[in-house]
Amino acid sequence: MPATEFQPSNFLTRISTRRNQITAMDPNHELELEDLELFQRNVSDRFADLLDHPGDGGLLSISWLRKLVDAFLCCEAEFKAVLIMGREPTQLTKPPLDRLMPELLDRAVKALDICNAVSAGVESVRHCQRLAEITVAALENQNPIGDGQVKRARKALGALVASLEEKDHGGSHYKTPERSWSFGRRGATAAVKDRPTATFRSLSMIVGKNWSAAKQIHAMWANLVAPRGAELNGLALPVYIMNVVMVFVMWALVAAVPCQDRVGLPLHIQIPRQFAWAHSLNGLQEKIGEEWKKKEKKGSAGLLEEMQKMEKLSQGLIEFADGFQFPVEEEGKLEEVAAQVKEMAEVCRRMDEGLVPLQQQIRDVFHQAVRSRSEMMELLEHAGKISQPMM
């Protein structure tokens, strides 16, 4: 997959050029309204593409999640340009931004913890991939299939299903009395470190035993109110849009990737339909919510398309292994197993190509959020000093 499909460079150049030409920006200036309109249009187009063109892997596949994260990074870059590029810092301390900016920064902190949890979840999916690859290696192109190959495959499949069941029951493998906070807390860590072949339980230091992905999403969505009246023509609108985009992307990642305690994760986040950019976000929510209702009730390790296929194929191969007798005389049965193994190999290939880049993109989101938060806090601090009365 290309590094990025949605390049924000033209938008950033446009704003940079215009802000350099205008020394004192009027918050209601006609050019600024054009920037806000273009930002909304870009957000709408990106998520409409995710809705209408999910790609070969389909909705909630690894390739789709990569497009989702890429869209978020582009929206975040353009949002920051609209908000702070060439702008007088004191504008960010005036109502309603004096209330909205701290709320945005707080949501960014909560997003960092979700990034850590999702990155660990991707690592657990990679562990499942390795077990599936053992199964494929044992059964692929074996004619005839012998007892040794079936026993090796059955052992790997047993470990794979056990791992899936472990995640079904609340992610017990993440539980630990220790906590590695993301940002602004004692013992903070900058990012999730690479772990070559770690098992699920070795990832447990990412979040504490009482941390809940569902509660984190609820906390991010709480008290998020859409702007009204004159606020729709000011900076309150892009701040609201970025908040919504952030919560939606974190919600989708938690729904797709196995994370600790997703019980109670909302199936739908209310986004006012009067905004043109909300149409595609609401459409995506409806589709993901439908998948959640169909699959999560059965107990599954996330809605990730490749994991769903792997889980289904594993059950079929286990049935074959448990009833295996050498030699297999049913030609139809051998063809069915060969087809399942081939499909499992394709799932492993897609995971091999996409999981590491996806994990890196999650880290990119983490680091970009840290940088943006620091920049905004510096601007707010500077604006506070400017607005202080002279003694």
N, C-alpha and C positions, 0 to 999 in steps of 0.2 A: 504494500500500500504506500502511496506517496507520502512524504513527510507531512504535508498539509494540502488539503483540497481548497480550503477557504482562506485565501490570502487576504489579510487585513491591510496590506501595505498601501494600496491606493487610497483607502479611507484615511489612514494615518497621515499620508502625505498631504491630502486635501486639507485636513484640519490644521496641520502644522503650518502650511503655507498661509492659510487665512488668518490664523492667530498671530503670525508674525507681521501681518499687514495691519492688524487692528490692535492698537496698544491698550485700549480700554474697552473691554467687551461689555456690552449691555446684556444682562441676562435674558432680555426679551428681543434681542437683535434678530433681524430677519435671517441672517446667515446662520446664527446659532440654531434657529428653528429648523433650518434645512439640515444641519448636522444631526439634530435629534431625529428628524424624519428618516434620514438615511440610515442611522443606527438601528432604528426600529425595523426598517425594511431588510437590512442585512440579517438581523436576528430571525425575522420571519422566514426569509429565504433559506437560511441554513437548516432550521428545524423542519421546514416543509420538505426539503430534500431528504432528510432522515425519515420522514413519514412516507413519502412517495417513492423513494428509491433506496430501500434498505440494503440492497446489494445481494450478491449470490448467496451469502450465508443467511440472509433473512434478519428479521427483527430480533434483537438481543443476542445476535451472534458476536463472535470476537471482532470481526471486521466492522460490524455496525457500532459496537462500543467504541472502537478506535475512532470512527467518524464522529461519534457523539462527543468524545473528549476533545477531539480536534476542534469541533465547532465551539465548544466551551472556551478553549484557549483563545480562539479568534475573537469571540464576543468579549472576553475579558480585556484583551488588548485594546479593542475599539472603545469599550466603555471607559477605560482609564484615559484614553485620549480625549473623549468628550468631556470627562469630568475635570481633568487637571491640566491638560496640555495648554500652556500659555495663559492660564487663567489666574486672576488675582486670588490668592489663597483665602482672603477674608470672605469670599463668596461662599466658601464651604462651611462657615461658622454661623451663617444667617439662617433663620427659620425658613423651611422645616429641616434643612440639612443639619442643623445643630443637633437634631434628634436622630435623623436617618443615618448619618455617617457612623456614629458609634454602633448602631444596630447592624449596619453592614459589616463593620470590622469584627463584631462578635460572631456573626454568622461565618465569616471567613475562618475564624479559629475552630469552630465546630466542623467546618469542611475539612480542615487539616486532619482531625482525628478520623474522619470517615475515609480520607485518602489512605491513611495508615492501615486501617482495617481492610479496605478493598485490596490494597497491595498484598497484604498477607493472604487474603482470600484467593488472589490470583496465584500465589505461590502454592496454595493447597490444591488448586486445579492442576498446576504443573505436576504435582505429586501423583494425582490421579492419571494424568497423561502417561507418566512413566510406568505405572502399573498396567495400563492398557497396552503400552508398547511391548511389555513382556508377554502379554497374552497374544498379541499379533505375531511376535517373533516365534512363539511356541507352535502356533497353529497354521501360519501362512505357508502356502505351497507345500504342505505335507501330504504326501500320497504314497502309502496309506498313513493315516494318523495313528500313532502308537500310544501306549499307556503313558510313557514318559512325558510326551508332549502335552497330553491332556492333564496330567497331574500338575505340571508346571503352570499351565494356563489356569487351572482351577485354583491354585494357591494365589496367583496374582489377582484373579477375579474376586476371590473371597476377601482379600485385603482391600480391593477397590470398593466393593459393596459395603464393607465395614466402615470405610472412611466416609462414604456417602451417608450412611445411617448416623454416624457420629455428628455430622453437620446437621442432619435432620432434627436432632434433639437439642438444638440450641447452641451448637458450636462449642461443646465442652472442651475441645482441644485448645481453645484460646484461654481458658480460665487460669488465672494466676493471681496471687495477692499483690504482685508488683504492677506498676503502671508506668508506661513511658509516654509522658504527655507530649503533645505535638509542639506547642508554641506558648511562650510566655509563662511557663510554670517551672518549678524546680525540677531538675533532671531532664530538661527538654532535649529532644533529639531532632536533628534537622531532617532526617529522612529515614525511610525503611531501607535497611542494608540488604545487599544481595546475599542470598543463602543458596549454596549450590545444590544440595540434595537434602534439605532439611525435611523432617517429618512434620506433621501438623502440630504436634505438641511443642516443637521447638520454636514455633512462631508465637507462643503464648505471651511474650513480653510486650507485644504490640499494644494491647489494650488490657484493662483490668477485668477481673472476673465479674464485676457488676456493670460493666459498660454495655450499652445496648444501642445497636444501630438504629432500631425503630424509634427509640426515645430521642436519639440525636436528631433524626429527621423531624420529629414532632417539635423539638425545641427550635430548630432552624425555621420552621414554618410559623411558629407562634408569633402573634402580634405583627404580622406582615400585612399592612393595609395599603390598598391601591390609592394613588394620589387622585385628588378631585379638583374641579374648578380650575383656578389659575395655576395650580401645581402641575397640571398636565402640559404646560408650556415652559416649564423650567427644569432644573436639574433633578427634581424629585422623581421625575418619570424614568430617566435612565438608571437611577439608583434602584428604583423598584424593579425595573426589568432585569437588572443584573442579579438582584436578590432572587427573583423567581427562577431565572436560568440556573443559578447556583444550586438552589434547592432541588429543582427538577433533575439536574444531572446527577447530584449525589443520590437522590431517590432511585433513579434508574440503575445506577451502579450497584447500590445495595440490593435492589431487587434481582439483579442478574448474577452477581458474584456472591459466593458463600461468605457471609459475614456473621459475626456473633450477635445472636438474639435479634432476629428480624420479626419476632412475634409482635403483632400489633402495628406493623408497618402499614401506613394508610394506602389504600388502593387508588386513591385519587386525591390530588391537591387542587383545591379550588382556585382557578385563575379566571378573573372576569373576562367574559367573552366579548366585551365591547372593544378590546384591543385587537387589532389585525394580527399581530404577532402571536396572540394567544391561541389562534385556531390550530396551528400545527402542534403546539405543546399539548393542548387538550386532546387532540387526535392521538398523539403518541401515548398519552396517559391511558386513554380508553383501551388501546390495543394491548399495552403492557398489563393493565388491570385484568383484561380477559384472560391473558396467559396465566396470570397469578391465580385466578379463580380455578382454572382448569388443572394446573399442575401443583401448586403449593398445597392444596388440600390433600393430595396424595403423599405429601412429604417428600420434597426434593431439595437437592443442594443448590438452590438458586435457579433462576430461569435461563441461565446461559445456554444457548441453543446446543452447543457442542456437548455440554454436560448432560443435557436431557437425552441426546442421542446415545451417549456413552452408557448412561444408566440403563436405557432400554436394551441396548445390544448386550450389555453384561448379563442381564437376566436371561436372555435367550441362550447365550453361550454357557451359562451355569447349568441350565436345564439339560443342555447337550452333554456337558461334562459329567453331571451327576448320573445320567443314564448311560454313560459310555460303556460299550463292550467291544473288545477287539476280536475280529475285524468288523468294521461297520459295513454291513451288506446293503443298506438302503442308499441307493445312488442319490435319490432326492434329498435325503438328509445331509449327505456330504456337500451337495450343491448349496443347500441352505446355509450350512455352517460357513462354507467358503465365501458366500455373499456377505454374511455378517462380519466375518474377519476382514474382508475387503473394505466394508463400510467403516469398521473400527479403525483401520489403517488410515483412511481418509480423514476421519475425525482427528486422529493423532497428528496428521500432517498439518491440518489447519491450526491446531493448538501450537505445534512446534513453530509455525511461521508467525503466529499472532500474539501469543501470550507475553513473550518477553518485550516486544515493542509496546504492547498495551500497558504493561507494568511500568515501563519507562515513561509513558505518557502520563500515568497517574502521578509519578514522581515529579514530572514537569508541572502538573497542576499544583502540587504541593509547593514547590519552590516558587512558582509564579505568584501564588497566593501570599506566601511569606514576603516576597519582594514588594508586591502591590500594597500590602497592609503596612509595611514599614514606610513606604513612600507617602501614603496617605496620612499616617500618624505624624510624620515629620512636617507635612504641609499644615495639618491642623495645629500642631505645636507652634509653628512659625506664625500662623494666622492669629493664634492667641496672643503671642507677644506683640504683634503689630497693633492689635485692637486694644491693648492695655493702655490706660490713660497715662500721659506723661506726668511725672512727679515734679 
